[in-house]
Amino acid sequence: MKRIVAVVVLLTFVMLMASCAMHTHIIGKGAQGGERLQQRQWYVLWGLVPINNIDSKVMAAGASDYTIKTQQSFVDCVINIFTGFVTVYSRTVTVTK
């Protein structure tokens, strides 16, 4: 019984942490359609140094109205559990046109 409670508390904590780490940027009038592109951004040294650079303008492919959402999704949290001990972290960047 204690193990089930511990798992539930851990999952609740992970879900709460994932939901509070999201930023939304609206460019122009925002997304006008449903076309979505997603890429994973990687950092080392606890998020201080980016490994790869994600260019949202390139992802938008010349669109003048789009929305950029940067978040730590549930998948990112799971990845970070395993890569965090070597200070490698990820987040997801989504561009919706």
N, C-alpha and C positions, 0 to 999 in steps of 0.2 A: 504493500500500500504506500509506503514512504517513497518507493522508487517511482510510482505513477505520479504522485504529487510533485516530486522533483522534476520529472519530465514535463509536466504541464506548466510548472512555474518557468522552466527554462524556455519552452516554446513561446509562452506569453511574453517573456522578456525579449526574445529575438524578434517577435512580431512588432512589439512596441518600438524597438530600436530601428527597425526597418522603416516604419511609417513616419518617423520624425526626421529622416535624413533625405528629404526630397525638395528640389528646387524646380520651379517652373518659370520659363522665360517665354513671353509672347512677343513674336516679331511681326510687325505690321498688324494685320487683323487677326492673327492667330491661325490655327489650322483650319482650312476650309474643306478638307476632304479627310479620308481615312487612311491615306498611304503612310506607312510607318517604317522607319529604319532604326535599328538598334545596334549599338556597339558597346563593348565592354572597355572601360578605361582602367588601367593598372597603375598603381603607385607603390613605391618602396619607402622605407623609413617612416612608417606610420602615416602615410598620406602626404608627406612633404615633397617628394620628388616624383614627378610623373614618368612612367616608363614609355608609354605611347601617347601621342597627342591626338585627340579626337577633334576634328574640325567640323562644327555643326553647319557651317556655310556649304562645305563640300557635300555633307549629307543631305542638305536641303536642295541641292542641284539647281541653284538659280531661282528658287521660289522666293517671292517677296513676302508671302504670308505663311508663317509656320510657327510651331510651338516646340520648344526644347524642354525636355524633362530629364533632369539628372537625379538619380536616386540610388540608394542602396536597397536593392530588391532582396527578397528572401533567398534567392539563389546566391546573390553576392554575400549575404551573411553566412551561408553555409560554406562557400568558398573561403571566406575570410577566417572561419574557424580553423581550417586546415592550413592556410598559408600565413596566418597572422603571427605565428611564432617565429617566422623569418622576416617579419615586417613587410610583407607583400599584401596589399589590399586592392579590391576592385570595386567599381561602381558601374552602373548602366546609364548610358546616354541614349535617349530616344528622341528622334525628330519626327514629328507628325506634320504632313503637308496638307 
